[in-house]
Amino acid sequence: MNAIRTILTGAVAAATVAAATLPAAALDRRVTIVNNTGYTMVRFYASHRDARSWEENIFGGKVLYSGYNVVVNIDDGSGYCIFDFKAVFDDGDEVESFGNNVCELSTFTFNP
């Protein structure tokens, strides 16, 4: 019985180490963006932490109405996991959030 427990413990430890050592390039960077603000989100930007300016508007010409969500692939080919977000709303307000780990984050919600 102890031999089986040792083998299982070793297998779990090996799987944990293997998952922890995945290269950043292999990680999923899709994040569900949720708009619960009461305003329409007209632009959304995500730039890796070392970028000097905001990347292009991920929404293009589309918008995200309040109460809705969209899945966004934030992989810019840089290999980064840490991104800053910027949302612009139809009332002119802008909301920025810094240091978001998109390799671990599955949902990001904008609230009022």
MOURNOR-V283107 format. One record per pair of residues at least 12 apart in sequence whose C-alpha atoms are under 10 Angstrom apart, sorted by the first residue. I is the first residue (numbers start at 1). GAP is how many residues later the second one is. If there is no record, write none. Layout:
{{I,GAP} {I,GAP}}
This chain:
{{23,56} {24,54} {24,55} {24,56} {24,57} {24,79} {25,50} {25,52} {25,53} {25,54} {25,55} {25,56} {25,78} {26,53} {26,77} {27,48} {27,52} {27,53} {27,54} {27,75} {27,76} {27,77} {28,45} {28,46} {28,47} {28,53} {28,74} {28,75} {28,76} {28,77} {28,78} {29,43} {29,44} {29,45} {29,46} {29,47} {29,50} {29,51} {29,52} {29,72} {29,73} {29,74} {29,75} {29,76} {29,77} {30,41} {30,42} {30,43} {30,44} {30,45} {30,72} {30,73} {30,74} {30,75} {30,76} {30,77} {31,39} {31,40} {31,41} {31,42} {31,43} {31,71} {31,72} {31,73} {31,74} {31,75} {31,76} {31,77} {32,37} {32,38} {32,39} {32,40} {32,41} {32,73} {32,74} {32,75} {32,76} {32,77} {33,31} {33,35} {33,36} {33,37} {33,38} {33,39} {33,73} {33,74} {33,75} {33,76} {33,77} {34,30} {34,31} {34,32} {34,33} {34,34} {34,35} {34,36} {34,37} {34,73} {34,74} {34,75} {34,76} {34,77} {35,29} {35,30} {35,31} {35,32} {35,33} {35,34} {35,35} {35,52} {35,73} {35,74} {35,75} {35,76} {35,77} {36,29} {36,30} {36,31} {36,32} {36,33} {36,73} {36,74} {36,75} {36,76} {37,28} {37,29} {37,30} {37,52} {37,72} {37,73} {37,74} {37,75} {38,27} {38,28} {38,29} {38,51} {38,72} {38,73} {38,74} {39,25} {39,26} {39,27} {39,28} {39,49} {39,50} {39,51} {39,52} {39,53} {39,54} {39,72} {39,73} {40,23} {40,24} {40,25} {40,26} {40,27} {40,28} {40,48} {40,49} {40,50} {40,51} {41,18} {41,21} {41,22} {41,23} {41,24} {41,25} {41,46} {41,47} {41,48} {41,49} {41,50} {41,51} {41,52} {41,53} {41,69} {42,15} {42,17} {42,18} {42,19} {42,20} {42,21} {42,22} {42,23} {42,45} {42,46} {42,47} {42,48} {42,49} {42,50} {43,13} {43,14} {43,15} {43,16} {43,17} {43,18} {43,19} {43,20} {43,21} {43,43} {43,44} {43,45} {43,46} {43,47} {43,51} {44,12} {44,13} {44,14} {44,15} {44,16} {44,18} {44,19} {44,20} {44,28} {44,41} {44,42} {44,43} {44,44} {44,45} {44,50} {44,51} {44,52} {45,12} {45,13} {45,14} {45,29} {45,38} {45,39} {45,40} {45,41} {45,42} {45,43} {45,51} {46,12} {46,26} {46,27} {46,28} {46,29} {46,30} {46,36} {46,37} {46,38} {46,39} {46,40} {46,41} {46,50} {46,51} {46,52} {46,54} {46,56} {47,27} {47,28} {47,29} {47,33} {47,35} {47,36} {47,37} {47,38} {47,39} {47,51} {48,26} {48,27} {48,28} {48,30} {48,31} {48,32} {48,33} {48,34} {48,35} {48,36} {48,37} {48,50} {48,51} {48,52} {48,53} {48,54} {49,31} {49,32} {49,33} {49,34} {49,35} {49,36} {49,49} {49,50} {49,51} {50,30} {50,32} {50,33} {50,34} {51,32} {51,33} {54,30} {54,31} {54,32} {55,21} {55,30} {55,31} {57,29} {57,30} {57,31} {58,14} {58,15} {58,16} {59,13} {63,26} {63,27} {64,25} {65,24} {65,25} {66,23} {66,44} {66,45} {69,38} {69,39} {69,40} {70,37} {71,35} {71,36} {72,35} {73,29} {74,28} {74,29} {75,27} {75,28} {79,24} {80,21} {80,22} {80,23} {81,18} {81,19} {81,20} {81,21} {81,22} {81,23} {81,24} {82,16} {82,17} {82,18} {82,19} {82,20} {82,21} {82,22} {83,14} {83,15} {83,16} {83,17} {83,18} {83,19} {83,20} {84,12} {84,13} {84,14} {84,15} {84,16} {84,17} {84,18} {85,12} {85,13} {85,14} {85,15} {85,23} {86,12} {87,23} {95,15} {96,14} {97,13}}
